[in-house]
């Protein structure tokens, strides 16, 4: 049951990220596309059993944090170089978390 809920949550978040408006991607297209790819990695890990439901939830929370950072950066209409650097740093950290969780030999049974 938990695995099913995790997969559904992953698919829902992927759909939300992928279905974002064009206005969302114009200011930060690189960030947006990377968010979508990372969300797909999480969903694939949940489907394959590489991620436990708890790991999936934690990684999705991390993705949500980066998404909120992006929205705050765009709130004034300009994403500065410093904001882009902070977003890239957060995405790098999130990418490492995804990779480590997917390869830590814990399985969803």
C-alpha positions as CSV (number, residue, x, y, z in Angstrom):
1,X,0.0,0.0,0.0
2,X,2.8,2.4,0.9
3,X,4.6,1.7,-2.3
4,X,1.5,2.4,-4.3
5,X,1.0,5.7,-2.5
6,X,4.6,6.6,-3.1
7,X,4.4,5.9,-6.8
8,X,1.2,7.9,-7.1
9,X,2.8,10.8,-5.3
10,X,5.8,10.7,-7.5
11,X,3.7,10.6,-10.6
12,X,1.5,13.4,-9.4
13,X,4.5,15.6,-8.7
14,X,6.1,14.8,-12.0
15,X,2.8,15.7,-13.7
16,X,2.7,19.0,-11.8
17,X,6.3,19.9,-12.7
18,X,5.9,18.8,-16.3
19,X,2.6,20.6,-16.7
20,X,4.0,24.0,-15.5
21,X,3.1,26.9,-17.6
22,X,5.5,28.3,-20.2
23,X,5.9,31.4,-18.1
24,X,7.3,29.2,-15.4
25,X,10.1,27.9,-17.7
26,X,11.0,31.2,-19.4
27,X,12.8,32.7,-16.4
28,X,14.5,29.5,-15.3
29,X,14.3,26.9,-18.1
30,X,17.5,25.1,-16.9
31,X,16.2,24.8,-13.4
32,X,12.8,23.7,-14.5
33,X,14.1,20.9,-16.9
34,X,16.5,19.7,-14.2
35,X,13.7,19.5,-11.7
36,X,11.6,17.4,-14.1
37,X,14.6,15.1,-14.8
38,X,15.3,14.6,-11.1
39,X,11.6,14.0,-10.4
40,X,11.6,11.3,-13.1
41,X,14.7,9.7,-11.4
42,X,12.8,9.6,-8.1
43,X,9.7,8.1,-9.8
44,X,11.8,5.5,-11.6
45,X,13.5,4.5,-8.3
46,X,10.1,4.1,-6.6
47,X,8.8,2.0,-9.5
48,X,11.8,-0.3,-9.5
49,X,11.9,-0.7,-5.8
50,X,15.3,1.0,-5.4
51,X,13.7,3.5,-3.1
52,X,11.7,2.7,0.0
53,X,8.5,4.8,0.6
54,X,10.2,6.8,3.3
55,X,13.2,7.6,1.0
56,X,10.8,8.6,-1.8
57,X,8.9,10.9,0.5
58,X,12.1,12.5,1.8
59,X,13.4,13.0,-1.8
60,X,10.1,14.5,-2.9
61,X,10.2,16.9,0.1
62,X,13.7,18.0,-1.1
63,X,12.4,18.6,-4.6
64,X,9.6,20.6,-3.1
65,X,12.1,22.7,-1.2
66,X,14.1,23.5,-4.4
67,X,10.8,24.3,-6.2
68,X,9.9,26.8,-3.4
69,X,13.4,28.3,-3.7
70,X,12.8,28.8,-7.4
71,X,9.4,30.4,-6.9
72,X,10.9,32.8,-4.3
73,X,13.7,33.7,-6.7
74,X,11.2,34.5,-9.5
75,X,8.8,36.4,-7.2
76,X,10.3,39.8,-8.1
77,X,10.5,39.0,-11.8
78,X,14.3,38.8,-12.0
79,X,16.4,35.8,-11.2
80,X,19.9,37.1,-10.3
81,X,23.2,35.2,-10.9
82,X,23.4,34.7,-7.1
83,X,19.9,33.1,-7.0
84,X,20.8,30.9,-10.0
85,X,23.9,29.8,-8.2
86,X,22.0,29.0,-5.0
87,X,19.4,27.0,-7.1
88,X,22.2,25.1,-8.8
89,X,23.8,24.3,-5.5
90,X,20.5,23.0,-4.1
91,X,19.8,20.9,-7.2
92,X,23.3,19.4,-7.0
93,X,22.7,18.4,-3.4
94,X,19.4,17.0,-4.3
95,X,20.9,15.0,-7.2
96,X,23.5,13.5,-4.8
97,X,20.7,12.6,-2.4
98,X,18.8,10.9,-5.1
99,X,21.8,8.9,-6.3
100,X,22.8,7.8,-2.8
101,X,19.2,6.7,-2.0
102,X,18.8,4.8,-5.2
103,X,22.1,2.9,-4.7
104,X,22.1,2.2,-0.9
105,X,20.9,-1.4,-1.3
106,X,17.7,-0.7,0.7
107,X,14.8,-2.2,-1.2
108,X,11.0,-1.7,-1.0
109,X,9.8,-5.2,-0.4
